[in-house]
Amino acid sequence: ISGVKTMAGEHTTLAFINLLEDMQPTFRFVRGADALITADDIDKSVIDKARAFHFGGVSLSKEPARSSIINAAKYAKSKGKIITFDANYRPDLWENENEAALIMKEAIKLCDYIKLSEEDACLITGKASPDEAAREIYGDDKKAVFITLGKKGVYFMAGDECGTVEAYDVKALDTTGCGDAFMGAVLFQLLNEPAKMAHETVSYACAVSALCATKRGAMPAMPTRAEVCRFLVGEDVL
């Protein structure tokens, strides 16, 4: 948390979450200080020490944060850092879908690893098929594209590998944070066990996401590594 900044007179952004019958969350936001971050607020020495730079669509939805984060990502790329992105489209935060698609398309050009929901992928590429959407984004300058499909699992494209990894069968109480859990697990594997095949990484991340869905809330629902390992070998951790 050494890079966290505070802003006098501004509140932290708040997200209010309502769960629908299928345990899918809907979001309403009260935007605060994060949207007001400027280039001067960004401590580049933190980026210099990092191995990866991760950002997402929420931070791009308003200025001056949008330009500040893009410039920070460009700086990280110039320093040879791994660049990762989660579109995480939230309609309440954007002027319209066209603006969101255009800006996120530009952001993706900077990135090595991209995570999208099925809805994000369709918005950004105009392709309803996860395979077609992934191919639209994937290229020689990309390491991997992940498209989460909810109960159907995750479609991925990385190197010579591509395909769908099925979701684990769990009783979902709250899917809030499952996408973040997935991407966090991908980053964990990428930085700590880079030799793993893409399919293995996605399967591990799917397990983390599944366990997250079995508890209420977002941050409190994140499983430990020990819980994930026990879950993957069939032990009851629920």
N, C-alpha and C positions, 0 to 999 in steps of 0.2 A: 504493500500500500504506500510505498515511499513516493510514488508519483501522484498521489491524490492531491487535488487542489480544492480550496474552498473559496466561496464568493460571498462577500458580505451583502446582506439584504436580499439574497435569492434562496429559494427553497430547493431541496433535492427533488428531482422529477419523481412523481408518484404514478404507479400503475394500479388500477382497480380491475380485478379479474372476476368474471362471472363464469361459472361452469355450466355448460349446456348438458342435456340429458346423456349425451355420449361421452361425457367427461372432457370435451374439448373446450378450452378457455376462450372467452372473448375479452378484449382489453379496452379500457378507456384510460387515457393519460391526462395528467396535469403536468405540463412540461415546466421544467425549472432550469437550474444552473448549467446542466450538461449541454444544453443547446447554445449556450453563450460562450463556450470555450473559444479562445482566440489562439493564433499562432504563438503569441508571447507566453501563453499559459503552458505550452508543451515543453517539458524538460527533455531535451534531446539526449542528455546523458543517460536517462532511463532506457531509451531506445538503444543506445550504444551498447548497453550491458545485456540486452535481451537477445534471445535466439530467434524469437518469432514475434511478429506484430499482427495482432488480430483486431479487426474492426467489423462493424455491421451496419445494416441499413438504418437502424434507429438513429445512429449518430450522424447520418447523412441527410436526414429529413429537414433540417433547418440550418440556416446561416446564423452566426459565423462558424458554427461547429463543423458544417459540411466542408468548407474550404480548409479549415484547420486540420481536420482528420485526414483529408486527402493529401495535404502537404506533408503531414507526418508519415503517412504510408509511403509516399514517394521518397522521403528521406530514409526510411527504413530499408526500402528496396535498394537505394543507392549504396547502403552499407552492407548489402548482401544478406539481409535477414529473410527468413521465411515469412511470406505474407499470406494471411488467411482471412476469409471473409464469410459472414453469415448474413444473407439478405434480410431475413426476419421482417418481411413487409408488414407494417401495421397501418391500415388505411387512415386512422385518426391522426396520424402524424404528418401526412403528406397532403399537398394541395390536390393532387389527383394521381391516377395510376400512370399516366403518360410521363409525368415528371419523375416519378419513382423509378420507372423502367429505364428511362434515359440516363439518369444519374447513376443507378446501380450498374448498368452496362459499362459505363466508363470506369467505375471503381473496380469492376471485375478484371479489367485489362491489366491492373497492377498485381493481381493475385496469383499465387501458386496453388492454393487449395480453396475450393469454393463449396460452401454448403447452402443448399436451397431447400425449401419445402416444395411439394408438388405445385402448390399455388404460386409460389415465388417463381419457379421455373417457367410456368406458363406465362406469367406476367412479363418476365424479362425477355423471353425468347419468342413468345407467341406459339410455342409448340406444346400440344397437349400430352404427347408421349414423353415420358422421362428419358428414354433412349435418345429421341430426336433432340430434346432440350439439352441433354448432356453433350451431344455431338456439336451442337451449335456453339457451346461455350468452350469445350475442350479443344486444345491445340498443342502445338509443339512447345509453347511457353507455359503450359499448365501441367501441374503434377497430378491433380485429382479433382473430380467433381463428385459431390455427394448430393443426392436428391432424396429427402425423406418422404416416405409414402404412408405415414401413420401406421395403421394396423397391418399394412401390406409389407412393411419393412423399409429397406433403403436400396435405391438403385445407385450404383457407383461406376465410375470410369477412371481408371488409373493405369498408366503404362499399357501393358498387354492384357490387363484384366478389365472385365466389365461384367455387369450382371446385377441381379437382385439378391440381397441377403434378407431372408424372411425375419419378421419380428418375432421376439420371444413371446410365448403365450403366458400372460400374467393377468391378474385381475386389476384393472386400472381404476384408481380412485381419483386421480387428478393428473392430467397430462401437461400441466403448466411446467415449463422448464425442461421438457424432454428433449427438445431440439438443442438447447444449450448444453444439456448433459451429454448428448451425442457428440457435439462438436468439441466439447472439453475433453472427452475421452479420445477423440481422434488426435487432438493436439498432444495429449499425454503420451499416446503410443508413438506418435511421430517424433517426439523429442527424446523419449526414453527407450523405445524399442524400434528404431527406424528400419531394421532389417526385416521386420514382419511383412508378410505379403498383404496387399490391400484388402483382400477378402477377410483375413484374420483381424485386421484393424477395424473393419466395419462390423464384424461380428462382435468384437469386444465392445465397441461403442454402442451397438444395439442392446447389449446386455445392460450397460450403464443406463441407457435411456429407459429400458423396460423397468428396471428397479426404481428409477425416479418416479415412474407412473404409479407405483404401488403405495405411495405416501402423499399426504396432503402438502401443498405448498410447492415452492420452487427450491430455494437454497436448502431448507431443512430436509428436503427429500433426496438430496444427492448422496449416493452410496459411497462407502469407503472402498478402497481397492481390495481389501480382504473380503468384503461382502461380494464384490463382483467375481473374484476368483472362485469363491465357494459356490456361487450361483452357476458359473460356467461348468463346474464339475458335477452339477446335479444336487448339491446340498440345499436344504431348505433354509433360506435366509429371509423369507417373507413373514 
